[in-house]
Amino acid sequence: MPSSEKFRDYVLSQFKGELFDGGFRVTTRKMMGEYILYADGKIFGGIYDDRLLVKPVAAAKAMLPDAKLQLPYDGAKPMLRVTDEQIADKGFLARLLDAMLPELPAAKKK
């Protein structure tokens, strides 16, 4: 089932206005009914079936020790699920993103 725009807007609102160490800006791109999440061009996660999933880099694993690995869709690599309570905590999301971004690959040049 595709993710709702309402959930996407909620997740984006939780990132909006937060001060990230690097001044990162969070954006989305719709892809097959789901949303890929970017911070200044780096993919860090996505919204799949109204779930916020992030890449399982070391920093994310450290900050989400109880997170379950879940598949965003059949055939995809597993990702870590961010709970509804964690999404509601803007400060936590800012710290999570700040910790993850140095470990993510740079955006690919087109």
Backbone bond lengths (Angstrom), bond angles and torsions (degrees), N, CA, C in turn:
res aa  C-N    CA-C-N  psi(-1)  N-CA   C-N-CA  omega(-1)  CA-C   N-CA-C  phi
1 M - - - 1.443 - - 1.523 107.60 -
2 P 1.311 118.34 131.37 1.470 120.69 -179.24 1.528 111.87 -66.69
3 S 1.309 114.45 154.79 1.467 119.80 177.10 1.521 110.34 -74.42
4 S 1.319 115.01 150.70 1.461 119.84 -179.19 1.529 110.58 -85.94
5 E 1.307 115.72 149.83 1.464 120.44 175.13 1.523 110.14 -63.90
6 K 1.327 116.00 -32.25 1.473 120.68 179.49 1.532 110.24 -60.73
7 F 1.347 117.52 -45.53 1.460 120.40 179.28 1.527 110.28 -66.92
8 R 1.340 117.01 -42.68 1.466 120.61 177.14 1.517 110.55 -57.35
9 D 1.334 117.07 -46.78 1.458 121.02 -179.71 1.528 111.42 -62.12
10 Y 1.330 116.35 -38.03 1.468 120.38 178.14 1.533 110.34 -63.51
11 V 1.325 116.68 -48.27 1.466 119.90 -179.34 1.527 110.00 -61.17
12 L 1.324 117.60 -45.77 1.463 120.34 178.94 1.522 111.66 -61.29
13 S 1.341 116.71 -37.51 1.472 119.50 179.29 1.523 110.94 -65.05
14 Q 1.316 117.36 -29.18 1.459 120.80 178.80 1.535 110.81 -71.55
15 F 1.323 117.63 -29.09 1.462 120.86 176.08 1.524 111.71 -84.46
16 K 1.328 117.11 -28.82 1.460 121.49 -174.94 1.521 110.82 -65.22
17 G 1.304 114.11 136.16 1.452 119.62 176.42 1.517 114.09 83.94
18 E 1.323 117.59 -7.54 1.459 119.46 177.61 1.525 109.49 -80.26
19 L 1.307 116.48 142.43 1.452 121.16 178.14 1.523 108.81 -91.75
20 F 1.292 115.76 111.84 1.456 120.91 177.76 1.519 108.24 -94.60
21 D 1.322 116.56 148.06 1.462 120.81 -177.34 1.521 111.85 -50.49
22 G 1.313 116.86 -43.09 1.457 120.40 -178.19 1.516 113.60 -93.87
23 G 1.322 118.11 7.06 1.453 121.04 -177.92 1.525 112.44 68.99
24 F 1.316 117.08 30.05 1.457 122.20 -175.28 1.527 111.93 -64.48
25 R 1.309 115.50 144.44 1.457 122.56 178.10 1.524 107.71 -114.52
26 V 1.330 116.55 126.47 1.465 121.97 -177.78 1.528 109.49 -93.76
27 T 1.331 115.34 129.40 1.462 121.75 177.81 1.524 108.55 -135.14
28 T 1.346 115.26 167.47 1.465 119.85 177.14 1.520 109.65 -128.74
29 R 1.324 113.11 161.66 1.461 121.02 172.33 1.520 106.73 -138.27
30 K 1.318 115.37 127.08 1.455 120.19 -178.73 1.522 109.52 -75.67
31 M 1.343 114.96 134.62 1.451 120.24 179.21 1.528 108.55 -145.49
32 M 1.310 116.70 111.57 1.471 123.62 177.54 1.531 112.36 52.91
33 G 1.316 117.41 44.35 1.455 121.63 176.62 1.513 114.76 83.84
34 E 1.312 117.39 -0.75 1.460 121.92 178.64 1.525 108.06 -120.50
35 Y 1.342 117.07 179.11 1.458 120.82 -175.46 1.523 110.84 -131.34
36 I 1.320 116.48 124.99 1.456 122.37 174.59 1.525 106.84 -87.19
37 L 1.333 117.36 136.65 1.464 122.16 -179.61 1.526 110.76 -104.52
38 Y 1.318 115.06 133.50 1.461 122.83 -179.62 1.519 109.78 -124.25
39 A 1.318 115.91 148.83 1.461 122.16 168.77 1.516 105.59 -126.81
40 D 1.313 115.67 110.37 1.468 122.57 -176.02 1.526 111.80 47.28
41 G 1.315 115.78 45.66 1.459 121.89 174.50 1.514 115.64 90.00
42 K 1.318 118.37 -12.73 1.466 121.42 178.54 1.521 109.46 -91.25
43 I 1.326 116.91 130.31 1.464 120.66 175.81 1.523 108.29 -76.40
44 F 1.340 115.66 124.35 1.466 118.87 178.00 1.522 112.68 -118.99
45 G 1.321 117.93 -11.20 1.458 119.93 -179.68 1.509 110.73 175.03
46 G 1.337 114.55 -159.47 1.448 119.39 179.76 1.512 111.22 -167.99
47 I 1.308 113.52 171.04 1.466 121.55 175.94 1.515 106.34 -112.22
48 Y 1.311 116.16 116.50 1.458 123.58 -176.07 1.517 108.84 -130.26
49 D 1.315 117.20 123.14 1.467 121.55 -179.30 1.528 111.52 50.56
50 D 1.330 115.26 44.13 1.471 122.21 -179.01 1.527 112.70 56.31
51 R 1.331 115.45 38.01 1.471 122.70 173.55 1.518 107.29 -126.53
52 L 1.329 117.30 137.58 1.452 121.71 173.30 1.523 107.33 -89.62
53 L 1.328 115.58 117.60 1.454 121.83 178.41 1.521 108.60 -119.99
54 V 1.339 116.73 140.60 1.463 121.31 178.91 1.520 109.57 -124.17
55 K 1.335 114.74 157.64 1.462 120.29 179.19 1.526 109.62 -62.93
56 P 1.328 117.36 141.49 1.469 120.57 -176.59 1.533 113.70 -84.46
57 V 1.323 116.49 56.07 1.462 120.18 175.10 1.527 108.41 -75.43
58 A 1.325 117.06 164.60 1.464 121.22 -174.81 1.529 112.73 -55.33
59 A 1.322 117.59 -42.56 1.474 120.61 -178.88 1.516 111.14 -63.26
60 A 1.325 117.27 -40.48 1.466 120.54 179.23 1.523 110.03 -66.79
61 K 1.318 117.17 -41.06 1.469 120.23 178.36 1.525 110.74 -62.44
62 A 1.330 116.65 -38.34 1.471 120.50 179.58 1.526 111.21 -67.78
63 M 1.323 117.09 -38.94 1.465 120.48 -177.70 1.524 113.27 -83.57
64 L 1.333 116.24 -18.63 1.470 121.71 179.96 1.532 109.02 -123.24
65 P 1.340 117.88 59.80 1.466 119.87 -173.02 1.523 114.44 -62.56
66 D 1.317 117.97 -26.02 1.461 120.80 -178.84 1.525 112.56 -99.45
67 A 1.326 116.58 3.99 1.467 120.29 -177.14 1.527 110.79 -67.77
68 K 1.296 114.36 141.66 1.455 121.22 178.02 1.526 109.10 -90.36
69 L 1.323 116.09 138.37 1.460 120.37 172.45 1.518 107.62 -74.75
70 Q 1.313 116.27 129.02 1.456 121.37 -179.37 1.516 109.48 -134.24
71 L 1.321 115.59 150.23 1.456 120.76 176.99 1.525 109.19 -85.42
72 P 1.326 117.69 128.71 1.461 118.88 176.52 1.526 111.27 -67.55
73 Y 1.329 116.30 -33.69 1.471 123.48 177.47 1.522 107.27 -162.53
74 D 1.309 117.24 163.31 1.470 121.39 -178.97 1.519 111.07 -56.80
75 G 1.319 115.67 131.76 1.450 121.52 177.57 1.519 114.77 88.01
76 A 1.326 117.67 -3.84 1.474 121.57 -179.34 1.523 110.48 -88.77
77 K 1.326 115.69 164.47 1.462 121.18 173.98 1.528 108.06 -75.98
78 P 1.334 116.92 144.72 1.468 119.31 179.56 1.523 111.88 -66.18
79 M 1.322 114.24 150.62 1.460 122.16 179.11 1.526 108.58 -131.84
80 L 1.323 116.32 165.94 1.464 121.91 179.74 1.525 109.89 -90.58
81 R 1.323 115.30 134.50 1.463 119.82 179.34 1.525 110.38 -88.60
82 V 1.321 115.79 132.29 1.457 123.00 174.28 1.529 105.89 -95.21
83 T 1.330 116.74 125.76 1.467 120.39 -175.75 1.525 111.51 -72.60
84 D 1.323 115.40 163.97 1.463 121.17 177.58 1.528 111.32 -59.37
85 E 1.338 117.10 -38.21 1.460 121.14 179.17 1.523 110.65 -65.14
86 Q 1.328 117.03 -39.38 1.463 120.74 178.95 1.532 111.06 -69.78
87 I 1.329 116.75 -36.98 1.468 120.50 177.57 1.527 109.86 -63.20
88 A 1.322 117.03 -36.97 1.461 121.50 -178.64 1.529 112.46 -67.99
89 D 1.330 117.81 -17.37 1.467 123.29 -177.60 1.533 109.10 -96.79
90 K 1.340 116.42 94.99 1.466 121.19 -177.50 1.529 112.12 -57.62
91 G 1.310 116.05 -39.91 1.466 120.01 179.82 1.518 111.83 -62.31
92 F 1.331 116.45 -41.67 1.461 120.02 178.17 1.520 110.65 -62.44
93 L 1.341 116.68 -44.39 1.471 119.71 179.86 1.523 111.13 -61.24
94 A 1.331 116.84 -39.31 1.469 120.27 178.55 1.525 110.63 -63.68
95 R 1.333 116.71 -44.57 1.471 120.21 179.53 1.522 110.83 -65.32
96 L 1.329 117.01 -40.32 1.461 121.23 178.99 1.525 110.60 -60.79
97 L 1.306 116.63 -48.56 1.462 120.82 -179.01 1.529 110.78 -64.75
98 D 1.325 117.42 -43.56 1.467 120.50 178.01 1.528 111.35 -58.65
99 A 1.328 116.99 -39.91 1.465 121.07 -179.15 1.528 111.87 -71.98
100 M 1.320 116.45 -37.13 1.472 120.54 -175.44 1.525 113.91 -74.65
101 L 1.315 117.29 -41.42 1.463 120.40 -167.94 1.523 115.66 -57.52
102 P 1.323 120.27 -38.36 1.470 117.68 178.04 1.532 113.19 -62.40
103 E 1.323 117.55 -22.30 1.463 121.23 -177.98 1.531 113.49 -89.87
104 L 1.325 117.23 -9.25 1.454 120.74 -177.34 1.521 111.17 -89.47
105 P 1.334 116.94 146.90 1.463 119.57 179.07 1.521 111.29 -67.32
106 A 1.320 114.83 151.57 1.469 120.28 177.54 1.524 109.81 -63.57
107 A 1.315 114.59 154.84 1.461 119.94 178.18 1.523 109.63 -60.58
108 K 1.327 116.12 140.59 1.464 120.75 179.83 1.524 109.74 -76.40
109 K 1.312 115.58 139.34 1.465 121.13 177.52 1.511 109.19 -76.28
110 K 1.327 115.39 138.32 1.469 119.85 178.83 1.505 110.81 -90.81
